[in-house]
Amino acid sequence: MKMEKDFEGKTALVTGGSRGIGRAVCLDLAKGGARVAVNYTSNAETA
């Protein structure tokens, strides 16, 4: 997935962001300049 937007100065909360699609979204948002908060249920290491 490629994000074409600039997220500099924005904050994103991604639930289920420690693996799979959620992880990919977190990484792309961070690459776009966003501050990312990751929510996880059971595995803090992958978050």
mmCIF entry with sequence, helices, sheets and N, C-alpha, C, O atoms, coordinates in Angstrom:
data_MODEL
# 
_entry.id   MODEL 
# 
_entity.id                         1 
_entity.type                       polymer 
_entity.pdbx_number_of_molecules   1 
# 
_entity_poly.entity_id                      1 
_entity_poly.type                           'polypeptide(L)' 
_entity_poly.nstd_linkage                   no 
_entity_poly.nstd_monomer                   no 
_entity_poly.pdbx_seq_one_letter_code       MKMEKDFEGKTALVTGGSRGIGRAVCLDLAKGGARVAVNYTSNAETA 
_entity_poly.pdbx_seq_one_letter_code_can   MKMEKDFEGKTALVTGGSRGIGRAVCLDLAKGGARVAVNYTSNAETA 
_entity_poly.pdbx_strand_id                 A 
# 
loop_
_entity_poly_seq.entity_id 
_entity_poly_seq.num 
_entity_poly_seq.mon_id 
_entity_poly_seq.hetero 
1 1  MET n 
1 2  LYS n 
1 3  MET n 
1 4  GLU n 
1 5  LYS n 
1 6  ASP n 
1 7  PHE n 
1 8  GLU n 
1 9  GLY n 
1 10 LYS n 
1 11 THR n 
1 12 ALA n 
1 13 LEU n 
1 14 VAL n 
1 15 THR n 
1 16 GLY n 
1 17 GLY n 
1 18 SER n 
1 19 ARG n 
1 20 GLY n 
1 21 ILE n 
1 22 GLY n 
1 23 ARG n 
1 24 ALA n 
1 25 VAL n 
1 26 CYS n 
1 27 LEU n 
1 28 ASP n 
1 29 LEU n 
1 30 ALA n 
1 31 LYS n 
1 32 GLY n 
1 33 GLY n 
1 34 ALA n 
1 35 ARG n 
1 36 VAL n 
1 37 ALA n 
1 38 VAL n 
1 39 ASN n 
1 40 TYR n 
1 41 THR n 
1 42 SER n 
1 43 ASN n 
1 44 ALA n 
1 45 GLU n 
1 46 THR n 
1 47 ALA n 
# 
_struct_asym.id          A 
_struct_asym.entity_id   1 
# 
_struct_conf.conf_type_id            HELX_P 
_struct_conf.id                      HELX_P1 
_struct_conf.pdbx_PDB_helix_id       AA1 
_struct_conf.beg_label_comp_id       GLY 
_struct_conf.beg_label_asym_id       A 
_struct_conf.beg_label_seq_id        20 
_struct_conf.pdbx_beg_PDB_ins_code   ? 
_struct_conf.end_label_comp_id       LYS 
_struct_conf.end_label_asym_id       A 
_struct_conf.end_label_seq_id        31 
_struct_conf.pdbx_end_PDB_ins_code   ? 
_struct_conf.beg_auth_comp_id        GLY 
_struct_conf.beg_auth_asym_id        A 
_struct_conf.beg_auth_seq_id         20 
_struct_conf.end_auth_comp_id        LYS 
_struct_conf.end_auth_asym_id        A 
_struct_conf.end_auth_seq_id         31 
_struct_conf.pdbx_PDB_helix_class    1 
_struct_conf.details                 ? 
_struct_conf.pdbx_PDB_helix_length   12 
# 
_struct_conf_type.id          HELX_P 
_struct_conf_type.criteria    ? 
_struct_conf_type.reference   ? 
# 
_struct_sheet.id               AA1 
_struct_sheet.type             ? 
_struct_sheet.number_strands   2 
_struct_sheet.details          ? 
# 
_struct_sheet_order.sheet_id     AA1 
_struct_sheet_order.range_id_1   1 
_struct_sheet_order.range_id_2   2 
_struct_sheet_order.offset       ? 
_struct_sheet_order.sense        parallel 
# 
loop_
_struct_sheet_range.sheet_id 
_struct_sheet_range.id 
_struct_sheet_range.beg_label_comp_id 
_struct_sheet_range.beg_label_asym_id 
_struct_sheet_range.beg_label_seq_id 
_struct_sheet_range.pdbx_beg_PDB_ins_code 
_struct_sheet_range.end_label_comp_id 
_struct_sheet_range.end_label_asym_id 
_struct_sheet_range.end_label_seq_id 
_struct_sheet_range.pdbx_end_PDB_ins_code 
_struct_sheet_range.beg_auth_comp_id 
_struct_sheet_range.beg_auth_asym_id 
_struct_sheet_range.beg_auth_seq_id 
_struct_sheet_range.end_auth_comp_id 
_struct_sheet_range.end_auth_asym_id 
_struct_sheet_range.end_auth_seq_id 
AA1 1 THR A 11 ? THR A 15 ? THR A 11 THR A 15 
AA1 2 ARG A 35 ? ASN A 39 ? ARG A 35 ASN A 39 
# 
loop_
_atom_site.group_PDB 
_atom_site.id 
_atom_site.type_symbol 
_atom_site.label_atom_id 
_atom_site.label_alt_id 
_atom_site.label_comp_id 
_atom_site.label_asym_id 
_atom_site.label_entity_id 
_atom_site.label_seq_id 
_atom_site.pdbx_PDB_ins_code 
_atom_site.Cartn_x 
_atom_site.Cartn_y 
_atom_site.Cartn_z 
_atom_site.occupancy 
_atom_site.B_iso_or_equiv 
_atom_site.pdbx_formal_charge 
_atom_site.auth_seq_id 
_atom_site.auth_comp_id 
_atom_site.auth_asym_id 
_atom_site.auth_atom_id 
_atom_site.pdbx_PDB_model_num 
ATOM 1   N N  . MET A 1 1  ? 0.846  -1.166  0.000  1.00 0.00 ? 1  MET A N  1 
ATOM 2   C CA . MET A 1 1  ? 0.000  0.000   0.000  1.00 0.00 ? 1  MET A CA 1 
ATOM 3   C C  . MET A 1 1  ? 0.892  1.229   0.000  1.00 0.00 ? 1  MET A C  1 
ATOM 4   O O  . MET A 1 1  ? 1.904  1.272   0.699  1.00 0.00 ? 1  MET A O  1 
ATOM 5   N N  . LYS A 1 2  ? 0.515  2.224   -0.783 1.00 0.00 ? 2  LYS A N  1 
ATOM 6   C CA . LYS A 1 2  ? 1.272  3.464   -0.819 1.00 0.00 ? 2  LYS A CA 1 
ATOM 7   C C  . LYS A 1 2  ? 0.350  4.623   -0.503 1.00 0.00 ? 2  LYS A C  1 
ATOM 8   O O  . LYS A 1 2  ? -0.722 4.767   -1.090 1.00 0.00 ? 2  LYS A O  1 
ATOM 9   N N  . MET A 1 3  ? 0.782  5.433   0.423  1.00 0.00 ? 3  MET A N  1 
ATOM 10  C CA . MET A 1 3  ? 0.013  6.613   0.779  1.00 0.00 ? 3  MET A CA 1 
ATOM 11  C C  . MET A 1 3  ? 0.635  7.814   0.089  1.00 0.00 ? 3  MET A C  1 
ATOM 12  O O  . MET A 1 3  ? 1.844  8.030   0.171  1.00 0.00 ? 3  MET A O  1 
ATOM 13  N N  . GLU A 1 4  ? -0.182 8.580   -0.579 1.00 0.00 ? 4  GLU A N  1 
ATOM 14  C CA . GLU A 1 4  ? 0.288  9.745   -1.310 1.00 0.00 ? 4  GLU A CA 1 
ATOM 15  C C  . GLU A 1 4  ? 0.170  11.028  -0.490 1.00 0.00 ? 4  GLU A C  1 
ATOM 16  O O  . GLU A 1 4  ? 0.570  12.097  -0.953 1.00 0.00 ? 4  GLU A O  1 
ATOM 17  N N  . LYS A 1 5  ? -0.371 10.932  0.718  1.00 0.00 ? 5  LYS A N  1 
ATOM 18  C CA . LYS A 1 5  ? -0.622 12.126  1.517  1.00 0.00 ? 5  LYS A CA 1 
ATOM 19  C C  . LYS A 1 5  ? 0.513  12.403  2.489  1.00 0.00 ? 5  LYS A C  1 
ATOM 20  O O  . LYS A 1 5  ? 1.276  11.514  2.869  1.00 0.00 ? 5  LYS A O  1 
ATOM 21  N N  . ASP A 1 6  ? 0.595  13.652  2.869  1.00 0.00 ? 6  ASP A N  1 
ATOM 22  C CA . ASP A 1 6  ? 1.556  14.073  3.879  1.00 0.00 ? 6  ASP A CA 1 
ATOM 23  C C  . ASP A 1 6  ? 0.818  14.124  5.214  1.00 0.00 ? 6  ASP A C  1 
ATOM 24  O O  . ASP A 1 6  ? -0.134 14.889  5.367  1.00 0.00 ? 6  ASP A O  1 
ATOM 25  N N  . PHE A 1 7  ? 1.245  13.325  6.167  1.00 0.00 ? 7  PHE A N  1 
ATOM 26  C CA . PHE A 1 7  ? 0.599  13.270  7.469  1.00 0.00 ? 7  PHE A CA 1 
ATOM 27  C C  . PHE A 1 7  ? 1.423  13.967  8.550  1.00 0.00 ? 7  PHE A C  1 
ATOM 28  O O  . PHE A 1 7  ? 1.209  13.746  9.742  1.00 0.00 ? 7  PHE A O  1 
ATOM 29  N N  . GLU A 1 8  ? 2.360  14.806  8.130  1.00 0.00 ? 8  GLU A N  1 
ATOM 30  C CA . GLU A 1 8  ? 3.206  15.541  9.070  1.00 0.00 ? 8  GLU A CA 1 
ATOM 31  C C  . GLU A 1 8  ? 2.340  16.351  10.026 1.00 0.00 ? 8  GLU A C  1 
ATOM 32  O O  . GLU A 1 8  ? 1.456  17.092  9.596  1.00 0.00 ? 8  GLU A O  1 
ATOM 33  N N  . GLY A 1 9  ? 2.599  16.205  11.327 1.00 0.00 ? 9  GLY A N  1 
ATOM 34  C CA . GLY A 1 9  ? 1.858  16.939  12.337 1.00 0.00 ? 9  GLY A CA 1 
ATOM 35  C C  . GLY A 1 9  ? 0.531  16.312  12.722 1.00 0.00 ? 9  GLY A C  1 
ATOM 36  O O  . GLY A 1 9  ? -0.189 16.861  13.556 1.00 0.00 ? 9  GLY A O  1 
ATOM 37  N N  . LYS A 1 10 ? 0.195  15.178  12.133 1.00 0.00 ? 10 LYS A N  1 
ATOM 38  C CA . LYS A 1 10 ? -1.055 14.482  12.448 1.00 0.00 ? 10 LYS A CA 1 
ATOM 39  C C  . LYS A 1 10 ? -0.770 13.318  13.388 1.00 0.00 ? 10 LYS A C  1 
ATOM 40  O O  . LYS A 1 10 ? 0.353  12.815  13.444 1.00 0.00 ? 10 LYS A O  1 
ATOM 41  N N  . THR A 1 11 ? -1.790 12.896  14.125 1.00 0.00 ? 11 THR A N  1 
ATOM 42  C CA . THR A 1 11 ? -1.687 11.744  15.012 1.00 0.00 ? 11 THR A CA 1 
ATOM 43  C C  . THR A 1 11 ? -2.722 10.718  14.592 1.00 0.00 ? 11 THR A C  1 
ATOM 44  O O  . THR A 1 11 ? -3.875 11.064  14.333 1.00 0.00 ? 11 THR A O  1 
ATOM 45  N N  . ALA A 1 12 ? -2.315 9.449   14.522 1.00 0.00 ? 12 ALA A N  1 
ATOM 46  C CA . ALA A 1 12 ? -3.221 8.367   14.133 1.00 0.00 ? 12 ALA A CA 1 
ATOM 47  C C  . ALA A 1 12 ? -3.256 7.312   15.227 1.00 0.00 ? 12 ALA A C  1 
ATOM 48  O O  . ALA A 1 12 ? -2.222 6.950   15.788 1.00 0.00 ? 12 ALA A O  1 
ATOM 49  N N  . LEU A 1 13 ? -4.453 6.822   15.525 1.00 0.00 ? 13 LEU A N  1 
ATOM 50  C CA . LEU A 1 13 ? -4.628 5.693   16.434 1.00 0.00 ? 13 LEU A CA 1 
ATOM 51  C C  . LEU A 1 13 ? -5.091 4.524   15.586 1.00 0.00 ? 13 LEU A C  1 
ATOM 52  O O  . LEU A 1 13 ? -6.143 4.586   14.950 1.00 0.00 ? 13 LEU A O  1 
ATOM 53  N N  . VAL A 1 14 ? -4.299 3.452   15.578 1.00 0.00 ? 14 VAL A N  1 
ATOM 54  C CA . VAL A 1 14 ? -4.630 2.278   14.775 1.00 0.00 ? 14 VAL A CA 1 
ATOM 55  C C  . VAL A 1 14 ? -4.894 1.117   15.718 1.00 0.00 ? 14 VAL A C  1 
ATOM 56  O O  . VAL A 1 14 ? -3.993 0.667   16.426 1.00 0.00 ? 14 VAL A O  1 
ATOM 57  N N  . THR A 1 15 ? -6.136 0.631   15.727 1.00 0.00 ? 15 THR A N  1 
ATOM 58  C CA . THR A 1 15 ? -6.454 -0.539  16.539 1.00 0.00 ? 15 THR A CA 1 
ATOM 59  C C  . THR A 1 15 ? -6.082 -1.778  15.742 1.00 0.00 ? 15 THR A C  1 
ATOM 60  O O  . THR A 1 15 ? -6.287 -1.830  14.529 1.00 0.00 ? 15 THR A O  1 
ATOM 61  N N  . GLY A 1 16 ? -5.536 -2.771  16.424 1.00 0.00 ? 16 GLY A N  1 
ATOM 62  C CA . GLY A 1 16 ? -5.067 -3.965  15.724 1.00 0.00 ? 16 GLY A CA 1 
ATOM 63  C C  . GLY A 1 16 ? -3.839 -3.664  14.884 1.00 0.00 ? 16 GLY A C  1 
ATOM 64  O O  . GLY A 1 16 ? -3.634 -4.275  13.835 1.00 0.00 ? 16 GLY A O  1 
ATOM 65  N N  . GLY A 1 17 ? -3.026 -2.729  15.338 1.00 0.00 ? 17 GLY A N  1 
ATOM 66  C CA . GLY A 1 17 ? -1.904 -2.262  14.540 1.00 0.00 ? 17 GLY A CA 1 
ATOM 67  C C  . GLY A 1 17 ? -0.600 -3.005  14.734 1.00 0.00 ? 17 GLY A C  1 
ATOM 68  O O  . GLY A 1 17 ? 0.436  -2.554  14.245 1.00 0.00 ? 17 GLY A O  1 
ATOM 69  N N  . SER A 1 18 ? -0.616 -4.126  15.432 1.00 0.00 ? 18 SER A N  1 
ATOM 70  C CA . SER A 1 18 ? 0.651  -4.806  15.704 1.00 0.00 ? 18 SER A CA 1 
ATOM 71  C C  . SER A 1 18 ? 1.021  -5.856  14.666 1.00 0.00 ? 18 SER A C  1 
ATOM 72  O O  . SER A 1 18 ? 2.155  -6.335  14.653 1.00 0.00 ? 18 SER A O  1 
ATOM 73  N N  . ARG A 1 19 ? 0.079  -6.222  13.791 1.00 0.00 ? 19 ARG A N  1 
ATOM 74  C CA . ARG A 1 19 ? 0.424  -7.217  12.765 1.00 0.00 ? 19 ARG A CA 1 
ATOM 75  C C  . ARG A 1 19 ? -0.551 -7.123  11.593 1.00 0.00 ? 19 ARG A C  1 
ATOM 76  O O  . ARG A 1 19 ? -1.581 -6.454  11.670 1.00 0.00 ? 19 ARG A O  1 
ATOM 77  N N  . GLY A 1 20 ? -0.203 -7.798  10.528 1.00 0.00 ? 20 GLY A N  1 
ATOM 78  C CA . GLY A 1 20 ? -1.072 -7.851  9.356  1.00 0.00 ? 20 GLY A CA 1 
ATOM 79  C C  . GLY A 1 20 ? -1.305 -6.495  8.710  1.00 0.00 ? 20 GLY A C  1 
ATOM 80  O O  . GLY A 1 20 ? -0.397 -5.672  8.604  1.00 0.00 ? 20 GLY A O  1 
ATOM 81  N N  . ILE A 1 21 ? -2.551 -6.281  8.280  1.00 0.00 ? 21 ILE A N  1 
ATOM 82  C CA . ILE A 1 21 ? -2.913 -5.037  7.604  1.00 0.00 ? 21 ILE A CA 1 
ATOM 83  C C  . ILE A 1 21 ? -2.722 -3.835  8.526  1.00 0.00 ? 21 ILE A C  1 
ATOM 84  O O  . ILE A 1 21 ? -2.254 -2.784  8.088  1.00 0.00 ? 21 ILE A O  1 
ATOM 85  N N  . GLY A 1 22 ? -3.080 -3.985  9.787  1.00 0.00 ? 22 GLY A N  1 
ATOM 86  C CA . GLY A 1 22 ? -2.916 -2.884  10.738 1.00 0.00 ? 22 GLY A CA 1 
ATOM 87  C C  . GLY A 1 22 ? -1.474 -2.434  10.853 1.00 0.00 ? 22 GLY A C  1 
ATOM 88  O O  . GLY A 1 22 ? -1.200 -1.236  10.926 1.00 0.00 ? 22 GLY A O  1 
ATOM 89  N N  . ARG A 1 23 ? -0.549 -3.383  10.871 1.00 0.00 ? 23 ARG A N  1 
ATOM 90  C CA . ARG A 1 23 ? 0.885  -3.053  10.932 1.00 0.00 ? 23 ARG A CA 1 
ATOM 91  C C  . ARG A 1 23 ? 1.319  -2.282  9.689  1.00 0.00 ? 23 ARG A C  1 
ATOM 92  O O  . ARG A 1 23 ? 2.048  -1.294  9.783  1.00 0.00 ? 23 ARG A O  1 
ATOM 93  N N  . ALA A 1 24 ? 0.862  -2.742  8.522  1.00 0.00 ? 24 ALA A N  1 
ATOM 94  C CA . ALA A 1 24 ? 1.206  -2.059  7.271  1.00 0.00 ? 24 ALA A CA 1 
ATOM 95  C C  . ALA A 1 24 ? 0.677  -0.625  7.270  1.00 0.00 ? 24 ALA A C  1 
ATOM 96  O O  . ALA A 1 24 ? 1.361  0.290   6.812  1.00 0.00 ? 24 ALA A O  1 
ATOM 97  N N  . VAL A 1 25 ? -0.526 -0.433  7.777  1.00 0.00 ? 25 VAL A N  1 
ATOM 98  C CA . VAL A 1 25 ? -1.101 0.909   7.867  1.00 0.00 ? 25 VAL A CA 1 
ATOM 99  C C  . VAL A 1 25 ? -0.257 1.778   8.800  1.00 0.00 ? 25 VAL A C  1 
ATOM 100 O O  . VAL A 1 25 ? 0.045  2.926   8.474  1.00 0.00 ? 25 VAL A O  1 
ATOM 101 N N  . CYS A 1 26 ? 0.121  1.236   9.953  1.00 0.00 ? 26 CYS A N  1 
ATOM 102 C CA . CYS A 1 26 ? 0.958  1.981   10.901 1.00 0.00 ? 26 CYS A CA 1 
ATOM 103 C C  . CYS A 1 26 ? 2.271  2.410   10.270 1.00 0.00 ? 26 CYS A C  1 
ATOM 104 O O  . CYS A 1 26 ? 2.681  3.564   10.399 1.00 0.00 ? 26 CYS A O  1 
ATOM 105 N N  . LEU A 1 27 ? 2.923  1.490   9.595  1.00 0.00 ? 27 LEU A N  1 
ATOM 106 C CA . LEU A 1 27 ? 4.214  1.798   8.981  1.00 0.00 ? 27 LEU A CA 1 
ATOM 107 C C  . LEU A 1 27 ? 4.080  2.869   7.906  1.00 0.00 ? 27 LEU A C  1 
ATOM 108 O O  . LEU A 1 27 ? 4.907  3.777   7.832  1.00 0.00 ? 27 LEU A O  1 
ATOM 109 N N  . ASP A 1 28 ? 3.048  2.772   7.071  1.00 0.00 ? 28 ASP A N  1 
ATOM 110 C CA . ASP A 1 28 ? 2.857  3.766   6.017  1.00 0.00 ? 28 ASP A CA 1 
ATOM 111 C C  . ASP A 1 28 ? 2.501  5.138   6.585  1.00 0.00 ? 28 ASP A C  1 
ATOM 112 O O  . ASP A 1 28 ? 2.981  6.159   6.091  1.00 0.00 ? 28 ASP A O  1 
ATOM 113 N N  . LEU A 1 29 ? 1.668  5.163   7.613  1.00 0.00 ? 29 LEU A N  1 
ATOM 114 C CA . LEU A 1 29 ? 1.348  6.444   8.247  1.00 0.00 ? 29 LEU A CA 1 
ATOM 115 C C  . LEU A 1 29 ? 2.603  7.080   8.838  1.00 0.00 ? 29 LEU A C  1 
ATOM 116 O O  . LEU A 1 29 ? 2.823  8.283   8.693  1.00 0.00 ? 29 LEU A O  1 
ATOM 117 N N  . ALA A 1 30 ? 3.421  6.272   9.501  1.00 0.00 ? 30 ALA A N  1 
ATOM 118 C CA . ALA A 1 30 ? 4.664  6.783   10.085 1.00 0.00 ? 30 ALA A CA 1 
ATOM 119 C C  . ALA A 1 30 ? 5.608  7.293   9.000  1.00 0.00 ? 30 ALA A C  1 
ATOM 120 O O  . ALA A 1 30 ? 6.248  8.331   9.172  1.00 0.00 ? 30 ALA A O  1 
ATOM 121 N N  . LYS A 1 31 ? 5.698  6.577   7.895  1.00 0.00 ? 31 LYS A N  1 
ATOM 122 C CA . LYS A 1 31 ? 6.544  7.027   6.777  1.00 0.00 ? 31 LYS A CA 1 
ATOM 123 C C  . LYS A 1 31 ? 6.038  8.343   6.202  1.00 0.00 ? 31 LYS A C  1 
ATOM 124 O O  . LYS A 1 31 ? 6.815  9.142   5.678  1.00 0.00 ? 31 LYS A O  1 
ATOM 125 N N  . GLY A 1 32 ? 4.723  8.563   6.305  1.00 0.00 ? 32 GLY A N  1 
ATOM 126 C CA . GLY A 1 32 ? 4.130  9.806   5.822  1.00 0.00 ? 32 GLY A CA 1 
ATOM 127 C C  . GLY A 1 32 ? 4.243  10.950  6.813  1.00 0.00 ? 32 GLY A C  1 
ATOM 128 O O  . GLY A 1 32 ? 3.780  12.056  6.533  1.00 0.00 ? 32 GLY A O  1 
ATOM 129 N N  . GLY A 1 33 ? 4.852  10.702  7.970  1.00 0.00 ? 33 GLY A N  1 
ATOM 130 C CA . GLY A 1 33 ? 5.098  11.754  8.942  1.00 0.00 ? 33 GLY A CA 1 
ATOM 131 C C  . GLY A 1 33 ? 4.164  11.781  10.133 1.00 0.00 ? 33 GLY A C  1 
ATOM 132 O O  . GLY A 1 33 ? 4.303  12.645  10.998 1.00 0.00 ? 33 GLY A O  1 
ATOM 133 N N  . ALA A 1 34 ? 3.213  10.858  10.203 1.00 0.00 ? 34 ALA A N  1 
ATOM 134 C CA . ALA A 1 34 ? 2.259  10.849  11.317 1.00 0.00 ? 34 ALA A CA 1 
ATOM 135 C C  . ALA A 1 34 ? 2.890  10.300  12.589 1.00 0.00 ? 34 ALA A C  1 
ATOM 136 O O  . ALA A 1 34 ? 3.801  9.473   12.549 1.00 0.00 ? 34 ALA A O  1 
ATOM 137 N N  . ARG A 1 35 ? 2.385  10.780  13.709 1.00 0.00 ? 35 ARG A N  1 
ATOM 138 C CA . ARG A 1 35 ? 2.690  10.151  14.997 1.00 0.00 ? 35 ARG A CA 1 
ATOM 139 C C  . ARG A 1 35 ? 1.654  9.049   15.146 1.00 0.00 ? 35 ARG A C  1 
ATOM 140 O O  . ARG A 1 35 ? 0.456  9.310   15.034 1.00 0.00 ? 35 ARG A O  1 
ATOM 141 N N  . VAL A 1 36 ? 2.096  7.820   15.398 1.00 0.00 ? 36 VAL A N  1 
ATOM 142 C CA . VAL A 1 36 ? 1.189  6.674   15.392 1.00 0.00 ? 36 VAL A CA 1 
ATOM 143 C C  . VAL A 1 36 ? 1.108  6.038   16.773 1.00 0.00 ? 36 VAL A C  1 
ATOM 144 O O  . VAL A 1 36 ? 2.129  5.713   17.380 1.00 0.00 ? 36 VAL A O  1 
ATOM 145 N N  . ALA A 1 37 ? -0.114 5.865   17.261 1.00 0.00 ? 37 ALA A N  1 
ATOM 146 C CA . ALA A 1 37 ? -0.373 5.121   18.489 1.00 0.00 ? 37 ALA A CA 1 
ATOM 147 C C  . ALA A 1 37 ? -0.918 3.760   18.079 1.00 0.00 ? 37 ALA A C  1 
ATOM 148 O O  . ALA A 1 37 ? -1.878 3.671   17.314 1.00 0.00 ? 37 ALA A O  1 
ATOM 149 N N  . VAL A 1 38 ? -0.298 2.700   18.593 1.00 0.00 ? 38 VAL A N  1 
ATOM 150 C CA . VAL A 1 38 ? -0.675 1.341   18.211 1.00 0.00 ? 38 VAL A CA 1 
ATOM 151 C C  . VAL A 1 38 ? -1.400 0.670   19.365 1.00 0.00 ? 38 VAL A C  1 
ATOM 152 O O  . VAL A 1 38 ? -0.914 0.659   20.496 1.00 0.00 ? 38 VAL A O  1 
ATOM 153 N N  . ASN A 1 39 ? -2.559 0.114   19.072 1.00 0.00 ? 39 ASN A N  1 
ATOM 154 C CA . ASN A 1 39 ? -3.331 -0.639  20.052 1.00 0.00 ? 39 ASN A CA 1 
ATOM 155 C C  . ASN A 1 39 ? -3.138 -2.119  19.760 1.00 0.00 ? 39 ASN A C  1 
ATOM 156 O O  . ASN A 1 39 ? -3.183 -2.539  18.604 1.00 0.00 ? 39 ASN A O  1 
ATOM 157 N N  . TYR A 1 40 ? -2.922 -2.910  20.811 1.00 0.00 ? 40 TYR A N  1 
ATOM 158 C CA . TYR A 1 40 ? -2.763 -4.353  20.643 1.00 0.00 ? 40 TYR A CA 1 
ATOM 159 C C  . TYR A 1 40 ? -3.474 -5.062  21.781 1.00 0.00 ? 40 TYR A C  1 
ATOM 160 O O  . TYR A 1 40 ? -3.796 -4.450  22.799 1.00 0.00 ? 40 TYR A O  1 
ATOM 161 N N  . THR A 1 41 ? -3.720 -6.364  21.604 1.00 0.00 ? 41 THR A N  1 
ATOM 162 C CA . THR A 1 41 ? -4.425 -7.127  22.625 1.00 0.00 ? 41 THR A CA 1 
ATOM 163 C C  . THR A 1 41 ? -3.498 -7.995  23.445 1.00 0.00 ? 41 THR A C  1 
ATOM 164 O O  . THR A 1 41 ? -3.557 -7.973  24.674 1.00 0.00 ? 41 THR A O  1 
ATOM 165 N N  . SER A 1 42 ? -2.630 -8.771  22.781 1.00 0.00 ? 42 SER A N  1 
ATOM 166 C CA . SER A 1 42 ? -1.910 -9.779  23.552 1.00 0.00 ? 42 SER A CA 1 
ATOM 167 C C  . SER A 1 42 ? -0.404 -9.835  23.353 1.00 0.00 ? 42 SER A C  1 
ATOM 168 O O  . SER A 1 42 ? 0.271  -10.497 24.142 1.00 0.00 ? 42 SER A O  1 
ATOM 169 N N  . ASN A 1 43 ? 0.156  -9.187  22.356 1.00 0.00 ? 43 ASN A N  1 
ATOM 170 C CA . ASN A 1 43 ? 1.581  -9.349  22.102 1.00 0.00 ? 43 ASN A CA 1 
ATOM 171 C C  . ASN A 1 43 ? 2.272  -7.989  22.023 1.00 0.00 ? 43 ASN A C  1 
ATOM 172 O O  . ASN A 1 43 ? 2.328  -7.372  20.959 1.00 0.00 ? 43 ASN A O  1 
ATOM 173 N N  . ALA A 1 44 ? 2.792  -7.534  23.147 1.00 0.00 ? 44 ALA A N  1 
ATOM 174 C CA . ALA A 1 44 ? 3.449  -6.225  23.202 1.00 0.00 ? 44 ALA A CA 1 
ATOM 175 C C  . ALA A 1 44 ? 4.707  -6.174  22.348 1.00 0.00 ? 44 ALA A C  1 
ATOM 176 O O  . ALA A 1 44 ? 5.052  -5.110  21.833 1.00 0.00 ? 44 ALA A O  1 
ATOM 177 N N  . GLU A 1 45 ? 5.393  -7.284  22.188 1.00 0.00 ? 45 GLU A N  1 
ATOM 178 C CA . GLU A 1 45 ? 6.631  -7.294  21.399 1.00 0.00 ? 45 GLU A CA 1 
ATOM 179 C C  . GLU A 1 45 ? 6.389  -6.928  19.945 1.00 0.00 ? 45 GLU A C  1 
ATOM 180 O O  . GLU A 1 45 ? 7.165  -6.163  19.371 1.00 0.00 ? 45 GLU A O  1 
ATOM 181 N N  . THR A 1 46 ? 5.332  -7.454  19.331 1.00 0.00 ? 46 THR A N  1 
ATOM 182 C CA . THR A 1 46 ? 5.080  -7.138  17.926 1.00 0.00 ? 46 THR A CA 1 
ATOM 183 C C  . THR A 1 46 ? 4.539  -5.729  17.749 1.00 0.00 ? 46 THR A C  1 
ATOM 184 O O  . THR A 1 46 ? 4.660  -5.143  16.673 1.00 0.00 ? 46 THR A O  1 
ATOM 185 N N  . ALA A 1 47 ? 3.944  -5.188  18.798 1.00 0.00 ? 47 ALA A N  1 
ATOM 186 C CA . ALA A 1 47 ? 3.434  -3.812  18.718 1.00 0.00 ? 47 ALA A CA 1 
ATOM 187 C C  . ALA A 1 47 ? 4.603  -2.843  18.755 1.00 0.00 ? 47 ALA A C  1 
ATOM 188 O O  . ALA A 1 47 ? 4.402  -1.630  18.700 1.00 0.00 ? 47 ALA A O  1 
# 
